[in-house]
Amino acid sequence: MTELDSPHPTDNAGGPRVLVIDDDAFMRSLVTHLLRTLAVEDVHEAGNGSEALAAVSMAGAAGFDLMICDLEMPESDGMEFMRRLAESGVGAALLVLSGKSSGVLHSAEVMGMALGLNVVGSAPKPPTLAVIEAALQRSQPRVRPVHLAPGPTVSVLELGRALDAREFEPFFQPKVWLESQALYGCEALVRWRHPDYGVLSPALFVPQVEAAGLMERLTFSMLEQSIAWCRRWHARGIRIPVSVNLSMSSLEIPDIAERIVELVRAADLVAADLVLEITETIAMLNVARCLETLLRFRVKGFGLSIDDFGTGFSSLQQLERVPYTELKIDRSFVDGAAHQERLRTVLETSVSIARRLGMSSVAEGVESHADWLCLRDIGCDAAQGYYIAKPMAGEDFLDFSQNWRHTGASGELLERRALARRRRACVAAPLGHGPLDNEADRPAVIVVADDDAGMRQILGVFLEDIPGQVHMCSDGRAALDAALRLRPDVMLVDMNMPLLRGDDLCRQIRVTAHTAAIPVLVITGDDSDATRRDALLAGATDVITKPLQKAELLMRIRNLIALQRAQREVGHSRLLLEEHKARHIRAMFARYVSPSLVDRILTDTDGETHVNLLELARRCHAVVLFADLRGFTQLSEILEPVTVAGLLDEFFAMLVAVTHEHDGTTLSMAGDCLLVAFNVPYTQGDAEARALRAAQAMHAGFESLASGWESSLGVRAGLGIGINAGKVVAGNIGAPSYVSFTLIGDTVNVAARLKDRARAGEILVTEQVLNKLDEAQARNAVKVPVVSLKGKREPMDVYSFIITPRAELAPSG
């Protein structure tokens, strides 16, 4: 896991800080020159690994954003430097360079990642401008490894209790066809909703479950819950199969196939609704028993998936032995395949094997648009990963499935990514290329890429009729560098070029943020439909065939330039509008929730929270918390008003800080009382638990304040809190000149009455709140004998949490 570093010191505020490590002074000078071209001024140099480590040590907390390191150096080479860098815990991004083969570079990159380093790429020497710029982009924001506390240690009894309480539950990650973007399935991934630690990943408890001999119980719990969710989805019109992982011990259960068949039948489903995922290392052990069980699964109609393909032993032997229906390619072969030829080759081979054996191929760990395009281009069938969606609870998956279907299969994915690309392209427009009043009259910037000198000369003559600058390139790599450096209005690209073909150049341009919007006109001597299709699929805007007609060529170029400039103007205007809207929403939110939550809300793609906060009124479920200062009358009588105001400032600052820490919504302050809500304006599945934790933290924070007031001013004060849950009307209410987001309803009134009755050091909650707390939270609650609240004809069931020993201060009212 990683976390963001603190901001750079002010002396490094102008840009990234880079360390260049190479024993060749000329190479260091070249890389430094490229960095300066990219406006990187803070560049440091080292002649070998030892000098680099000394520079890292001297840099201290400021550190480096990027290190560019050669592999072959005297005294201390690049491999030793990487190892010692990992041991030091420094988290700067690392770009590996070498004059050796691509295989050596790839192995060095893999080694760095295995050491836990933030390797952003590798490249042959000398590096190009594009390589350096890409490394700088990937190095932001700067990250460093964090040593986390070990996970919880639990006993066999605790695991058994958790299984009985159904605390282990499946989270579902969608699987999507690459060609149609249609949702076709999901994988169930086990999570533990621990009462003290929250949601835990399987790495923190599955080894303990296996050691305790409870894997069979866990497996069948996952099967039962996953099948139940599948049935619920089918009832709502989402008819997709669910995949469940089977452990090695599960395959050794003699009647496992019959037991799973019974579970499926009991849910009124069929075997085809369930896919059983088997890892390679599982499938290769206990061959006879495994084959018997797996064959029985297939005979009964279940789907079989070989998981993490390529990471175990005898992979091809497993495919020959077992009648799998699906091949899942491990994420280690997916991440980076778009930019690494060796990984792409492995990926292509895996997809080809699956196709030849009649299996569908599914790529795991798809996390970027580049991954998606690469997999689609090589013919992979399906994808699964964070680029589509993270694993989610069953109810959330139902919402996801319906939204995916209703917005069109590709709606959530392609529209979100396209918008992000348009924003980046607009932001990335260089000086002089933004929307201007005289945009139509601005001289054009054109890049021509063709390895034929004669064709470059002909194009140069043709382009004299278009005012502007023409930059000639003799290969694809030079054209890519020019695109990154110049961001031209249009590119003319030959299909067949050395170093980087025209279609490959198009792909690189489309997956790079700064160049994604550049129109590309592909020039080819092959007039076949296949060549045109390849060029357009690779990202070309248009295709024209040789021999070229000057009039047609100039017409197409002018049209592309005009279209690109119009799109840039529209994109810029849209971005300004979105930024204005974001500022308005941020100002609205800032009054109620924490800044970090504002950032999270503004990235909400469906905009639901924006609507919830901005609309006039809506009915919803809310958890209402009132916090009231006990002893305020005494404070105001014996202290100066200025002093009282200062104490109130401290009081409310602490309460608001705690509210923000627990993602609550601060609604209003009145006198000595604060109104807080949970589950509005955004949904929180654990709203009641959050409210109680926030109340307990408020008491803890108040104890420090109250002790200070008593010792310095000789006054005593306490805190009383009331919490209720139920239906409210939430929305913006007030006069035209002053509008405030607030809650109205009996739920709010009851919480206010509880606040009045709560003694100092006490939290009073209603039965509606208590019923939503887990056992650990509720165990300290004590039922209050009889509580009659104003406005209520019948007594209410109210429960008390005594937090601090200040109960001798009377409640208000």
C-alpha positions in Angstrom: 0.0 0.0 0.0 1.1 3.6 -0.5 0.2 7.0 0.8 0.9 10.5 -0.6 3.9 12.3 0.6 3.6 15.7 2.2 3.9 18.6 -0.3 7.4 19.6 -1.4 9.2 22.2 0.6 8.9 25.7 -0.7 12.4 25.7 -2.3 11.2 22.9 -4.6 7.8 24.3 -5.4 8.7 25.0 -9.0 8.6 21.4 -10.2 9.8 17.8 -9.7 13.2 16.9 -8.3 15.2 14.4 -10.3 18.4 12.4 -9.7 20.3 11.1 -12.8 22.6 8.2 -12.1 25.1 7.1 -14.8 28.9 6.8 -14.9 28.9 8.3 -18.4 29.2 12.1 -18.0 27.9 12.6 -21.6 24.8 10.5 -20.9 24.1 12.4 -17.7 24.4 15.6 -19.7 22.0 14.3 -22.4 19.4 13.2 -19.9 19.7 16.5 -18.0 19.2 18.4 -21.3 16.0 16.4 -22.0 14.7 17.2 -18.5 15.5 20.9 -19.0 13.5 20.7 -22.3 10.6 19.5 -20.2 11.0 22.5 -17.8 12.5 20.4 -15.0 15.1 22.6 -13.3 15.9 20.8 -10.1 18.2 18.1 -11.5 21.0 16.3 -9.6 23.7 13.9 -10.9 25.5 10.9 -9.5 28.3 8.8 -11.1 27.4 5.4 -9.5 25.1 3.8 -7.0 27.1 4.8 -4.0 27.1 8.5 -4.9 23.4 8.2 -5.6 22.7 6.7 -2.2 24.7 9.5 -0.6 22.6 12.1 -2.6 19.4 10.4 -1.4 20.6 10.5 2.2 21.5 14.2 1.9 18.1 15.0 0.3 16.4 14.1 3.5 12.7 14.5 3.8 12.5 16.4 0.5 13.8 13.4 -1.4 13.5 13.0 -5.2 10.4 12.6 -7.3 12.2 10.6 -10.0 15.5 8.7 -10.2 16.8 7.8 -13.7 19.4 5.0 -13.2 21.8 3.1 -15.5 22.3 -0.6 -14.8 26.0 -1.0 -15.7 28.3 1.3 -13.6 31.6 0.8 -11.7 31.9 0.4 -7.9 28.2 0.2 -7.3 26.0 -0.8 -10.3 22.3 -0.2 -10.8 21.2 -3.6 -9.4 23.0 -3.0 -6.1 21.6 0.6 -6.0 18.0 -0.7 -6.4 18.5 -3.3 -3.7 20.0 -0.8 -1.2 17.3 1.8 -2.2 14.6 -0.7 -1.4 16.2 -1.4 2.0 16.3 2.3 2.8 12.5 2.6 2.3 12.8 5.6 -0.1 9.7 5.8 -2.3 10.8 7.9 -5.3 9.8 6.7 -8.8 12.5 4.9 -10.7 13.3 4.8 -14.5 15.8 2.1 -15.5 18.1 2.7 -18.5 20.6 0.3 -20.2 22.4 -0.3 -23.4 21.7 -4.0 -23.0 18.9 -6.0 -24.6 15.2 -5.5 -24.0 15.2 -8.7 -22.0 17.7 -7.4 -19.6 15.7 -4.2 -19.2 12.5 -6.1 -18.6 14.2 -8.3 -16.0 15.6 -5.3 -14.2 12.1 -3.7 -14.1 10.6 -6.9 -12.7 13.4 -7.0 -10.1 12.7 -3.5 -9.0 9.0 -4.1 -8.6 9.8 -7.3 -6.7 11.9 -5.3 -4.3 8.8 -3.0 -3.7 10.2 0.0 -5.7 8.0 2.3 -7.6 9.4 1.4 -11.1 7.7 3.6 -13.7 9.4 2.1 -16.7 12.6 1.0 -18.5 14.2 2.1 -21.8 17.3 1.6 -24.0 20.0 4.2 -24.0 20.0 7.0 -25.1 16.4 7.7 -23.8 14.0 9.8 -25.9 12.2 12.8 -24.8 8.9 10.8 -24.8 10.4 8.2 -22.4 11.5 10.9 -20.0 8.2 12.8 -20.1 6.2 9.5 -19.6 8.4 8.7 -16.6 7.8 12.2 -15.1 4.0 11.8 -15.6 4.0 8.3 -13.9 6.1 9.6 -11.0 3.3 12.0 -9.9 2.1 12.0 -7.2 5.3 10.8 -5.4 4.6 7.8 -3.3 6.6 5.8 -0.6 6.0 2.5 1.0 4.3 2.5 4.3 4.9 -0.2 7.0 1.5 -1.1 8.2 0.7 -2.7 11.5 0.2 -6.4 11.2 -3.4 -7.6 10.8 -5.4 -8.9 13.7 -4.4 -12.2 15.3 -7.5 -14.2 16.0 -8.2 -17.5 17.7 -10.0 -20.6 16.3 -12.9 -19.7 18.6 -13.1 -16.1 17.1 -13.0 -17.5 13.5 -15.8 -20.0 14.4 -17.8 -17.2 15.9 -17.3 -15.0 12.8 -18.5 -17.9 10.6 -21.6 -18.4 12.8 -22.3 -14.7 12.6 -21.9 -14.6 8.8 -19.3 -11.9 9.2 -17.4 -13.4 6.2 -19.3 -12.3 3.1 -18.7 -12.2 -0.7 -17.8 -8.9 -2.5 -18.4 -9.1 -6.2 -16.2 -7.8 -9.0 -17.8 -7.4 -12.5 -16.5 -9.2 -15.6 -17.1 -7.4 -18.9 -16.8 -8.5 -22.6 -14.1 -6.3 -24.2 -15.7 -6.1 -27.6 -19.3 -5.1 -26.6 -18.5 -3.8 -23.1 -21.5 -5.9 -21.9 -21.6 -7.2 -18.4 -21.5 -11.0 -18.4 -20.5 -12.2 -15.0 -18.8 -11.5 -11.7 -16.3 -13.1 -9.3 -17.1 -13.5 -5.6 -14.2 -12.4 -3.4 -14.3 -13.1 0.3 -14.1 -10.2 2.8 -14.5 -10.2 6.6 -16.6 -7.5 8.2 -14.8 -7.5 11.5 -16.6 -5.8 14.4 -13.4 -4.0 15.5 -11.2 -3.7 12.4 -13.8 -3.1 9.7 -13.7 -4.8 6.3 -10.6 -7.0 6.0 -9.0 -8.4 2.9 -8.5 -12.2 2.6 -4.7 -11.9 2.9 -5.2 -11.0 6.6 -7.4 -14.0 7.6 -7.5 -16.8 4.9 -4.1 -18.4 6.1 -5.5 -18.5 9.6 -8.7 -20.0 8.4 -6.7 -22.7 6.6 -4.5 -23.4 9.6 -7.6 -23.7 11.8 -9.1 -26.3 9.5 -12.2 -24.1 8.8 -11.7 -23.7 5.0 -14.6 -26.0 4.2 -17.0 -24.0 6.3 -15.7 -20.7 4.7 -16.0 -22.1 1.2 -19.6 -23.3 1.7 -20.5 -20.1 3.4 -19.2 -18.2 0.3 -21.1 -20.6 -2.0 -24.4 -20.3 -0.2 -24.2 -16.5 0.0 -23.1 -16.1 -3.6 -25.8 -18.4 -4.9 -28.4 -16.5 -2.8 -27.2 -13.2 -4.3 -27.3 -14.7 -7.8 -30.9 -15.7 -7.3 -31.8 -12.1 -6.1 -30.1 -10.7 -9.2 -32.0 -13.0 -11.5 -35.2 -12.0 -9.9 -34.3 -8.3 -10.7 -33.5 -9.2 -14.4 -29.7 -9.5 -14.0 -29.1 -13.0 -15.3 -25.4 -13.5 -15.1 -23.4 -16.3 -13.5 -21.2 -15.8 -10.4 -17.7 -17.3 -10.1 -16.6 -18.7 -6.7 -13.0 -19.8 -5.8 -12.4 -23.3 -4.5 -9.5 -24.2 -2.3 -7.3 -27.3 -2.4 -8.9 -28.7 0.7 -12.4 -28.2 -0.9 -11.5 -30.3 -3.9 -10.6 -33.2 -1.6 -14.2 -33.4 -0.2 -15.6 -36.6 -1.7 -19.2 -35.3 -2.2 -18.5 -31.6 -2.9 -20.0 -31.7 -6.4 -23.3 -33.2 -5.0 -23.4 -30.7 -2.2 -23.0 -27.8 -4.6 -25.6 -29.2 -6.9 -28.1 -29.2 -4.0 -27.3 -25.6 -3.1 -28.0 -24.6 -6.7 -31.2 -26.5 -7.0 -32.5 -25.2 -3.6 -32.0 -21.7 -5.0 -34.0 -22.6 -8.2 -30.9 -22.0 -10.3 -29.1 -24.2 -12.8 -25.4 -25.3 -12.8 -24.6 -22.9 -15.6 -25.3 -20.0 -13.2 -22.2 -21.0 -11.2 -18.5 -20.9 -12.3 -15.9 -22.6 -10.1 -12.5 -21.0 -10.2 -9.5 -23.3 -9.7 -5.9 -22.0 -9.3 -3.1 -23.7 -11.2 -1.2 -24.7 -8.1 -4.4 -26.3 -6.8 -5.2 -28.2 -10.0 -1.7 -29.7 -10.3 -1.7 -31.4 -6.8 -3.5 -34.7 -6.0 -4.0 -35.3 -9.7 -6.4 -38.2 -9.6 -8.6 -36.8 -6.9 -8.6 -33.3 -8.5 -9.5 -34.7 -11.9 -12.3 -36.8 -10.6 -13.9 -33.8 -8.8 -13.3 -31.4 -11.7 -14.7 -33.8 -14.3 -17.8 -34.3 -12.1 -18.3 -30.5 -12.0 -18.2 -30.4 -15.8 -20.5 -33.4 -16.3 -23.0 -31.7 -14.0 -22.8 -28.5 -16.1 -20.8 -26.1 -14.0 -18.4 -23.7 -15.6 -14.7 -24.3 -14.8 -12.1 -21.5 -14.8 -8.4 -21.9 -14.4 -7.4 -18.9 -12.3 -4.1 -16.9 -12.3 -2.9 -18.6 -15.5 0.8 -18.4 -16.0 1.9 -18.1 -12.4 1.9 -21.8 -11.4 3.8 -24.8 -12.6 3.0 -27.1 -15.6 0.4 -24.6 -16.9 0.0 -26.3 -20.3 -0.3 -29.7 -18.7 -3.2 -28.5 -16.6 -5.0 -27.2 -19.7 -4.5 -30.6 -21.4 -5.7 -32.5 -18.3 -8.8 -30.5 -17.3 -11.8 -29.5 -19.4 -11.8 -25.8 -18.4 -14.3 -23.4 -20.0 -12.5 -20.2 -19.0 -8.8 -19.1 -18.8 -8.1 -16.2 -16.4 -4.8 -14.5 -17.2 -3.0 -13.3 -14.1 -2.7 -9.6 -13.5 1.1 -9.7 -13.6 1.0 -10.3 -17.4 -1.7 -7.6 -17.9 -0.2 -4.5 -16.1 2.3 -2.9 -18.5 1.7 -5.1 -21.5 0.6 -2.1 -23.5 4.2 -0.7 -23.3 6.3 -3.9 -22.9 6.7 -6.2 -25.9 7.7 -9.2 -23.8 4.5 -9.0 -21.6 2.4 -8.4 -24.7 3.8 -11.5 -26.3 3.0 -13.6 -23.2 -0.5 -12.1 -23.2 -1.1 -12.8 -26.9 0.1 -16.4 -26.4 -2.3 -17.0 -23.5 -5.2 -15.6 -25.5 -4.3 -17.7 -28.5 -4.1 -20.9 -26.4 -7.5 -20.2 -24.9 -9.0 -19.6 -28.3 -7.6 -22.8 -29.8 -8.8 -24.8 -26.8 -12.3 -23.4 -27.1 -12.1 -21.4 -23.8 -13.0 -17.8 -23.2 -10.0 -15.6 -22.1 -10.4 -13.2 -19.2 -7.7 -10.7 -18.1 -7.5 -9.9 -14.4 -6.2 -6.7 -12.9 -7.2 -4.3 -15.7 -6.6 -0.9 -14.3 -6.0 1.5 -17.1 -7.3 2.6 -20.5 -4.0 1.4 -22.0 -4.6 -2.1 -20.6 -8.1 -2.1 -22.0 -7.0 -1.1 -25.5 -4.1 -3.6 -25.5 -6.3 -6.5 -24.5 -9.0 -5.6 -27.1 -6.4 -5.3 -29.8 -4.9 -8.7 -29.2 -8.3 -10.3 -29.1 -8.8 -11.1 -25.5 -12.5 -11.9 -24.7 -13.1 -10.2 -21.4 -11.7 -8.1 -18.6 -11.9 -7.7 -14.9 -10.3 -5.1 -12.7 -10.5 -1.6 -11.1 -10.8 0.1 -14.5 -14.3 -1.4 -14.6 -15.1 -1.5 -10.9 -13.7 -2.5 -7.5 -15.2 -5.5 -5.7 -18.5 -4.5 -4.0 -21.2 -5.8 -1.7 -24.1 -7.7 -3.2 -26.6 -4.8 -3.0 -24.1 -2.4 -4.5 -23.4 -4.9 -7.3 -27.2 -5.0 -8.1 -27.2 -1.2 -8.5 -24.0 -1.3 -10.6 -25.5 -4.0 -12.9 -28.7 -2.0 -13.5 -26.9 1.2 -14.1 -24.5 -0.5 -16.5 -27.3 -2.0 -18.4 -29.5 1.1 -18.4 -26.8 3.5 -19.6 -25.8 1.2 -22.4 -23.3 -1.5 -22.0 -20.3 0.9 -22.4 -21.9 3.9 -20.7 -20.1 4.0 -17.3 -16.8 2.9 -18.7 -16.4 4.7 -22.0 -18.2 7.9 -21.2 -16.2 8.4 -17.9 -12.9 7.7 -19.6 -13.7 9.8 -22.7 -14.5 12.8 -20.4 -11.3 12.3 -18.5 -9.3 12.2 -21.7 -11.0 15.4 -23.0 -10.3 17.2 -19.8 -6.6 16.1 -19.9 -6.3 17.0 -23.5 -7.7 20.5 -22.9 -5.6 21.1 -19.8 -2.5 19.8 -21.7 -2.8 22.3 -24.6 0.4 24.2 -24.7 0.8 28.0 -24.6 -0.6 29.4 -27.8 -2.7 26.4 -28.5 -5.7 27.2 -26.2 -8.9 28.7 -27.3 -8.2 32.2 -28.6 -10.3 34.9 -30.2 -8.2 34.5 -33.4 -7.9 30.7 -33.2 -8.9 30.3 -36.8 -6.1 32.6 -38.0 -3.4 31.1 -35.9 -0.6 29.4 -38.0 -0.9 25.6 -37.9 1.6 23.2 -36.5 1.9 20.0 -38.6 4.1 17.0 -38.0 5.0 14.7 -41.0 6.3 11.2 -40.4 7.6 9.2 -43.3 10.9 7.2 -43.8 10.9 8.0 -47.5 12.9 11.3 -48.1 11.3 11.8 -51.5 7.7 11.6 -50.0 8.7 14.0 -47.2 9.9 16.4 -49.9 6.6 16.1 -51.8 4.6 16.7 -48.7 6.7 19.7 -47.8 5.9 21.3 -51.1 2.2 20.5 -50.8 2.0 21.9 -47.3 3.4 25.3 -48.3 -0.2 26.3 -49.1 -1.1 26.0 -45.4 0.3 28.8 -43.2 2.3 27.5 -40.3 5.2 25.3 -39.3 5.9 21.8 -40.7 8.2 19.4 -38.7 9.6 16.4 -40.7 10.4 13.1 -39.0 11.9 10.0 -40.6 10.6 7.4 -38.2 7.8 6.7 -35.8 9.7 7.3 -32.6 10.8 10.8 -33.7 7.2 11.5 -34.6 6.0 10.5 -31.1 8.7 12.8 -29.6 7.5 15.6 -31.8 3.9 15.0 -30.9 4.7 15.2 -27.1 6.9 18.3 -27.6 4.8 20.3 -30.0 1.2 19.0 -29.6 0.5 19.8 -33.3 -2.8 20.6 -34.9 -2.5 17.6 -37.2 -0.1 14.7 -37.9 0.5 13.0 -41.3 1.8 9.5 -40.6 3.0 6.8 -43.0 1.8 3.3 -42.3 5.1 1.5 -42.8 8.0 3.1 -40.9 11.1 1.8 -39.0 11.2 1.8 -35.1 7.5 2.4 -34.8 4.9 1.6 -37.4 2.1 4.1 -38.2 -0.6 2.1 -36.5 1.6 1.6 -33.4 2.3 5.3 -33.4 -1.5 6.0 -33.4 -2.0 3.7 -30.4 0.8 5.5 -28.5 -0.7 8.9 -29.3 -4.2 7.8 -28.2 -3.1 6.4 -24.8 -0.9 9.4 -23.9 -2.7 12.2 -22.1 -1.0 15.1 -23.8 -1.5 13.8 -27.3 -4.9 11.9 -27.2 -6.8 14.6 -29.0 -4.4 15.2 -31.9 -5.9 14.3 -35.3 -3.8 11.8 -37.2 -4.1 11.3 -41.0 -2.5 8.0 -42.0 -0.9 7.8 -45.4 -0.6 4.3 -47.0 0.2 2.8 -50.4 -2.0 -0.2 -49.6 -5.6 0.5 -50.5 -7.0 -2.7 -49.0 -9.9 -2.6 -46.6 -7.8 -4.5 -44.0 -5.2 -1.8 -43.9 -7.8 0.9 -43.5 -9.5 -1.0 -40.8 -6.2 -1.6 -38.9 -5.3 2.1 -39.1 -8.8 3.3 -37.9 -8.8 0.7 -35.1 -5.4 1.9 -34.0 -6.8 5.4 -33.5 -6.2 7.1 -36.9 -8.7 10.0 -37.5 -8.6 9.5 -41.3 -6.8 7.4 -44.0 -5.6 8.5 -47.4 -3.9 6.4 -50.0 -0.9 7.0 -52.3 -0.4 8.4 -54.9 -1.5 11.7 -53.2 -3.7 14.3 -54.9 -2.7 17.7 -53.6 -6.2 19.2 -53.6 -7.7 16.3 -51.7 -4.9 16.1 -49.2 -5.0 19.8 -48.4 -8.8 19.7 -48.1 -8.6 16.8 -45.6 -5.9 18.5 -43.6 -7.8 21.8 -43.4 -10.9 19.9 -42.3 -9.0 18.1 -39.5 -7.4 21.3 -38.3 -10.7 23.1 -38.2 -12.4 20.2 -36.4 -9.6 19.9 -33.9 -9.6 23.6 -33.1 -13.4 23.6 -32.7 -13.2 20.6 -30.4 -10.5 22.3 -28.4 -12.6 25.4 -28.0 -15.7 23.4 -27.0 -13.6 21.3 -24.6 -12.1 24.4 -23.0 -15.5 26.1 -22.6 -16.9 22.9 -21.1 -14.0 22.6 -18.7 -14.4 26.2 -17.6 -18.1 25.5 -17.0 -17.3 22.4 -15.1 -14.7 24.2 -13.0 -17.2 27.0 -12.2 -19.7 24.4 -11.2 -17.1 22.5 -9.1 -16.2 25.8 -7.3 -19.9 26.5 -6.6 -20.4 22.9 -5.3 -17.2 23.0 -3.2 -18.3 26.3 -1.6 -21.7 24.7 -0.8 -20.2 21.5 0.6 -17.4 23.2 2.5 -19.9 24.5 5.0 -21.1 21.1 5.9 -18.5 18.3 5.4 -14.7 17.9 5.5 -12.5 19.0 2.7 -11.4 15.4 2.0 -15.0 14.4 1.6 -15.6 17.3 -0.7 -12.9 16.0 -3.0 -14.5 12.5 -2.9 -18.0 13.9 -3.6 -16.7 15.9 -6.6 -15.3 12.7 -8.2 -18.7 11.0 -7.8 -19.5 10.1 -11.5 -23.2 9.8 -11.1 -23.6 13.1 -9.4 -26.2 11.8 -6.9 -24.6 13.5 -3.9 -24.6 16.8 -5.8 -28.3 16.6 -6.3 -29.0 15.5 -2.8 -27.3 18.5 -1.3 -28.5 21.1 -3.8 -32.2 20.1 -4.1 -34.9 21.8 -2.1 -36.2 18.9 0.0 -36.4 15.1 -0.1 -37.5 12.3 2.3 -34.7 10.0 3.4 -33.4 8.0 6.3 -31.0 9.9 8.6 -29.1 9.4 11.9 -29.4 12.7 13.9 -26.9 13.6 16.6 -27.2 16.6 19.0 -24.3 17.6 21.2 -25.0 20.1 24.0 -22.6 21.9 26.4 -23.6 21.4 30.0 -22.9 24.2 32.4 -23.1 26.9 29.7 -25.3 29.2 31.9 -22.7 29.1 34.7 -20.0 29.9 32.2 -21.8 32.9 30.8 -22.6 34.3 34.3 -19.2 34.2 35.8 -16.9 34.8 32.8 -16.4 37.8 30.5 -18.4 37.5 27.2 -15.1 37.5 25.2 -13.8 34.5 27.2 -17.1 32.7 26.8 -16.9 33.2 23.0 -13.4 31.8 23.0 -14.5 28.7 24.9 -17.4 28.2 22.5 -15.0 28.5 19.6 -12.8 25.7 21.1 -15.9 23.6 21.8 -17.3 23.8 18.3 -13.9 23.5 16.6 -13.4 20.1 18.4 -16.9 18.9 17.6 -16.7 19.8 13.9 -13.2 18.2 13.6 -14.6 15.0 15.1 -17.6 15.1 12.8 -15.4 15.5 9.7 -13.2 12.7 10.9 -16.2 10.3 10.9 -17.6 11.7 7.6 -20.6 13.3 9.2 -22.5 16.4 8.0 -22.4 19.5 10.2 -25.8 21.1 9.9 -26.1 24.0 12.4 -24.8 25.6 15.6 -27.2 27.2 17.9 -26.1 28.7 21.2 -24.1 25.9 22.9 -25.5 23.1 20.7 -24.4 21.4 17.5 -26.6 19.4 15.1 -24.9 16.7 13.1 -26.3 14.1 10.6 -25.1 10.9 9.0 -26.4 9.1 5.9 -27.2 12.6 4.3 -26.5 13.9 1.8 -24.6 10.8 0.8 -25.5 7.2 1.7 -23.6 5.4 4.5 -24.4 1.8 5.3 -23.0 2.1 8.8 -24.5 5.5 9.7 -25.7 4.5 13.2 -22.3 3.0 14.1 -20.5 6.1 12.7 -22.7 8.3 14.8 -21.9 6.4 18.1 -18.2 6.4 17.3 -18.3 10.1 16.6 -20.2 10.8 19.9 -17.6 8.7 21.9 -14.8 10.7 20.2 -16.6 14.0 21.0 -16.7 13.0 24.7 -13.0 12.0 24.6 -12.1 15.4 23.0 -14.2 17.3 25.4 -12.6 15.8 28.5 -9.3 17.5 27.5 -11.1 20.8 27.0 -13.1 20.6 30.2 -10.0 19.7 32.3 -8.2 22.8 30.9 -11.2 25.1 31.6 -11.5 23.8 35.2 -7.8 24.2 36.0 -7.4 27.6 34.3 -10.8 29.3 34.9 -12.2 27.3 37.8 -15.4 26.4 36.0 -16.9 23.0 35.3 -18.6 21.9 32.1 -19.9 18.7 30.6 -21.1 17.3 27.3 -24.5 15.6 26.7 -25.4 13.9 23.4 -28.6 12.4 22.0 -28.8 10.2 18.9 -31.9 9.1 17.0 -32.5 7.5 13.6 -35.5 7.6 11.2 -37.2 9.4 8.3 -36.5 13.1 7.9 -37.0 15.8 5.2 -33.6 17.0 4.2 -32.9 20.0 2.0 -32.2 23.7 1.6 -34.6 25.8 3.6 -34.6 29.5 4.3 -35.0 33.0 3.0 -33.8 34.0 -0.5 -30.8 35.8 1.0 -29.9 33.0 3.4 -30.4 29.3 2.7 -29.2 26.4 4.9 -29.2 22.7 4.4 -31.0 21.1 7.3 -33.2 18.3 8.6 -36.9 18.5 9.6 -39.2 16.0 11.2 -40.1 14.0 14.3 -36.8 12.1 14.2 -34.9 15.4 14.7 -37.3 16.5 17.5 -36.7 13.2 19.4 -32.9 13.6 19.1 -33.2 17.1 20.5 -35.2 15.9 23.4 -32.7 13.2 24.1 -29.9 15.8 24.1 -31.8 17.8 26.7 -32.2 14.7 29.0 -28.6 13.5 28.6 -26.4 14.1 31.6 -22.9 15.4 31.2 -20.7 12.5 30.1 -23.7 10.6 28.7 -24.9 9.5 25.3 -28.6 8.6 25.0 -29.8 6.6 21.9 -33.1 5.3 20.8 -33.9 1.7 20.1 -33.8 2.4 16.4 -30.1 3.3 16.8 -29.3 0.5 19.2 -30.7 -2.2 16.8 -28.3 -1.2 14.1 -25.1 -1.4 16.3 -23.0 -4.6 16.4 -22.6 -6.6 19.5 -19.3 -5.0 20.5 -20.7 -1.5 20.3 -24.0 -2.3 22.0 -22.7 -4.2 24.9 -22.1 -1.1 27.1 -25.6 0.2 26.6 -28.0 0.4 29.6 -31.7 0.7 29.2 -33.1 3.8 30.9 -36.1 2.7 33.0 -38.9 5.1 31.8 -38.4 7.9 29.4 -41.3 10.2 28.6 -40.4 12.8 26.0 -42.2 16.0 25.3 -44.7 15.6 22.5 -44.8 11.8 22.9 -47.9 10.1 24.4 -46.2 6.9 25.3 -42.8 6.3 27.0 -39.9 5.5 24.6 -37.2 2.8 24.8 -34.0 4.7 25.4 -30.5 3.4 26.1 -27.6 5.1 27.9 -23.9 5.1 27.3 -22.0 6.6 30.3 -18.7 7.8 28.8 -17.1 10.2 31.4 -17.5 10.8 35.2 -19.1 14.2 34.9 -22.7 13.0 35.3 -23.3 15.2 38.4 -23.9 18.1 36.1 -27.7 18.3 35.5 -29.2 18.0 32.0 -30.6 21.1 30.4 -34.3 21.9 30.3 
